[in-house]
Amino acid sequence: MRNTDSITNLPDQECNPREVQGIWLYGAGGHNSVVISIIRKMGLEPLGVFDDRHEELKAAGIPILPGILDPEFRRPSGPLIVTVGNNLARKALATDLQGPFATAIHPSALITESTIGPGSVVMQGAIVQTRTRIGGHAIINTAASIDHENLIDDFVHISPNATLSGNVHVGEGSWVGAGATVIQGIRIGKWAMVGAGAVVIRDVPDFATVVGNPARVIKITNLESRVLDDYESSLLSMPPRLKSNLLLIVNQVLNNSGKEPVRDLGRESSLQRDLGFDSVELAELTVRIEAEFGVDIFADGIVRTVGEIVDKLVKKDE
Ligand SMILES: CC(C)(COP(=O)(O)OP(=O)(O)OC[C@H]1O[C@@H](n2cnc3c(N)ncnc32)[C@H](O)[C@@H]1OP(=O)(O)O)[C@@H](O)C(=O)NCCC(=O)NCCS
């Protein structure tokens, strides 16, 4: 059964799926395969899947396209969903890709008088009760139960079979584990982790991991020390779109000098030692970066590494 409120009452959506034929996806791991099945159940087409890690692709039967780290990457103008399970990596990608984002809601989900933000996914059998507000790029996993007047911020993941009672607030980026129960009125801070099966009866601080019944804090982890794989770390340390533009410029300079292109850029890469730039090439790099980003990277002193360039370009956008 499909509750029509779930499709008619979505003021936060940038893109109502009923008005489009298909949805682009970013990220081809396990989470992606579930979202593809939801999109198909909604009568829409998955148009293509972008991913940088081609060796891990699992989206059979759908075009696989180069990801954001590839200079060839072009953001299609149509609606997209970032189908990456890791909340931090999903935030990095969504921030960089920008809208329009679509929302995927499985027809078996029951959603009553609530709002679901752009980029969010509600899976099979999930229940979202009245006057709940779910932010953007959230995952409401299989059979999760979210009761009335919950506030679920952006980039949250509520795992399978987790239960949130009424008036719970889950802060940005937090992950509620499988089968966890959160009693009414609890505030879960941002980027927190509630362990599988936990019973949460007290507020959870920002960045805390809680486990057990009753749930107790076992650690507080700041974002920087989260265990991320190399790909996720690279997304966070260098905005992907900026990185791909910079890679393109670096390779143009190398190409003009008859040198081999580089496949990747690390923050620690030295312009002279690792990329082999001499002073003429450094000058060309400066001119090209200024033309592209409007920033003179050598304006206030010498720049030695890719990371120092990135910091100047990011600072300009702040
Ligand atoms: C909470 C969690 C993130 C902790 O992972 P971690 O930071 O790697 O912590 P560790 O595995 O080192 O465990 C630390 C301690 O907490 C205990 N612990 C871990 N998870 C627990 C849980 N869910 N419930 C009770 N105790 C738990 C461990 O036994 C260990 O106790 P000890 O120090 O007495 O040996 C993880 O165990 C968990 O529950 N993840 C949720 C997975 C999930 O829901 N997936 C759904 C996917 S859709």
Ligand as a Chemical Component Dictionary entry (heavy atoms), coordinates in Angstrom:
data_LIG
# 
_chem_comp.id                   LIG 
_chem_comp.type                 NON-POLYMER 
_chem_comp.pdbx_formal_charge   0 
_chem_comp.three_letter_code    LIG 
# 
loop_
_chem_comp_atom.comp_id 
_chem_comp_atom.atom_id 
_chem_comp_atom.alt_atom_id 
_chem_comp_atom.type_symbol 
_chem_comp_atom.charge 
_chem_comp_atom.model_Cartn_x 
_chem_comp_atom.model_Cartn_y 
_chem_comp_atom.model_Cartn_z 
_chem_comp_atom.pdbx_ordinal 
LIG C1  C1  C 0 28.750 0.609  17.489 1  
LIG C2  C2  C 0 29.774 0.186  16.449 2  
LIG C3  C3  C 0 29.865 1.271  15.382 3  
LIG C4  C4  C 0 31.079 0.082  17.184 4  
LIG O1  O1  O 0 32.082 -0.232 16.310 5  
LIG P1  P1  P 0 33.599 0.088  16.731 6  
LIG O2  O2  O 0 33.737 1.567  16.937 7  
LIG O3  O3  O 0 34.464 -0.556 15.724 8  
LIG O4  O4  O 0 33.746 -0.547 18.170 9  
LIG P2  P2  P 0 34.340 -1.982 18.582 10 
LIG O5  O5  O 0 33.868 -3.054 17.669 11 
LIG O6  O6  O 0 35.814 -1.795 18.801 12 
LIG O7  O7  O 0 33.645 -2.219 19.998 13 
LIG C5  C5  C 0 33.959 -1.468 21.150 14 
LIG C6  C6  C 0 33.240 -2.086 22.331 15 
LIG O8  O8  O 0 31.837 -1.907 22.156 16 
LIG C7  C7  C 0 31.153 -3.183 22.101 17 
LIG N1  N1  N 0 30.135 -3.063 21.059 18 
LIG C8  C8  C 0 30.323 -2.723 19.763 19 
LIG N2  N2  N 0 29.145 -2.672 19.114 20 
LIG C9  C9  C 0 28.203 -3.002 20.026 21 
LIG C10 C10 C 0 26.812 -3.127 19.933 22 
LIG N3  N3  N 0 26.145 -2.858 18.783 23 
LIG N4  N4  N 0 26.139 -3.442 21.068 24 
LIG C11 C11 C 0 26.796 -3.687 22.232 25 
LIG N5  N5  N 0 28.134 -3.580 22.363 26 
LIG C12 C12 C 0 28.828 -3.257 21.266 27 
LIG C13 C13 C 0 32.230 -4.193 21.743 28 
LIG O9  O9  O 0 31.884 -5.485 22.196 29 
LIG C14 C14 C 0 33.437 -3.603 22.434 30 
LIG O10 O10 O 0 33.326 -3.911 23.814 31 
LIG P3  P3  P 0 34.657 -4.293 24.685 32 
LIG O11 O11 O 0 35.510 -3.051 24.631 33 
LIG O12 O12 O 0 34.092 -4.592 26.027 34 
LIG O13 O13 O 0 35.263 -5.444 23.987 35 
LIG C15 C15 C 0 29.383 -1.153 15.719 36 
LIG O14 O14 O 0 29.643 -2.264 16.541 37 
LIG C16 C16 C 0 27.915 -1.195 15.340 38 
LIG O15 O15 O 0 27.022 -1.572 16.085 39 
LIG N6  N6  N 0 27.650 -0.785 14.058 40 
LIG C17 C17 C 0 26.318 -0.717 13.527 41 
LIG C18 C18 C 0 26.208 -1.611 12.296 42 
LIG C19 C19 C 0 24.857 -1.526 11.673 43 
LIG O16 O16 O 0 23.864 -1.247 12.301 44 
LIG N7  N7  N 0 24.793 -1.719 10.378 45 
LIG C20 C20 C 0 23.598 -1.543 9.600  46 
LIG C21 C21 C 0 23.993 -1.398 8.162  47 
LIG S1  S1  S 0 22.676 -0.897 7.139  48 
# 
loop_
_chem_comp_bond.comp_id 
_chem_comp_bond.atom_id_1 
_chem_comp_bond.atom_id_2 
_chem_comp_bond.value_order 
_chem_comp_bond.pdbx_ordinal 
LIG C1  C2  SING 1  
LIG C2  C3  SING 2  
LIG C2  C4  SING 3  
LIG C2  C15 SING 4  
LIG C4  O1  SING 5  
LIG O1  P1  SING 6  
LIG P1  O2  DOUB 7  
LIG P1  O3  SING 8  
LIG P1  O4  SING 9  
LIG O4  P2  SING 10 
LIG P2  O5  DOUB 11 
LIG P2  O6  SING 12 
LIG P2  O7  SING 13 
LIG O7  C5  SING 14 
LIG C5  C6  SING 15 
LIG C6  O8  SING 16 
LIG C6  C14 SING 17 
LIG O8  C7  SING 18 
LIG C7  N1  SING 19 
LIG C7  C13 SING 20 
LIG N1  C8  SING 21 
LIG N1  C12 SING 22 
LIG C8  N2  DOUB 23 
LIG N2  C9  SING 24 
LIG C9  C10 SING 25 
LIG C9  C12 DOUB 26 
LIG C10 N3  SING 27 
LIG C10 N4  DOUB 28 
LIG N4  C11 SING 29 
LIG C11 N5  DOUB 30 
LIG N5  C12 SING 31 
LIG C13 O9  SING 32 
LIG C13 C14 SING 33 
LIG C14 O10 SING 34 
LIG O10 P3  SING 35 
LIG P3  O11 DOUB 36 
LIG P3  O12 SING 37 
LIG P3  O13 SING 38 
LIG C15 O14 SING 39 
LIG C15 C16 SING 40 
LIG C16 O15 DOUB 41 
LIG C16 N6  SING 42 
LIG N6  C17 SING 43 
LIG C17 C18 SING 44 
LIG C18 C19 SING 45 
LIG C19 O16 DOUB 46 
LIG C19 N7  SING 47 
LIG N7  C20 SING 48 
LIG C20 C21 SING 49 
LIG C21 S1  SING 50 
# 
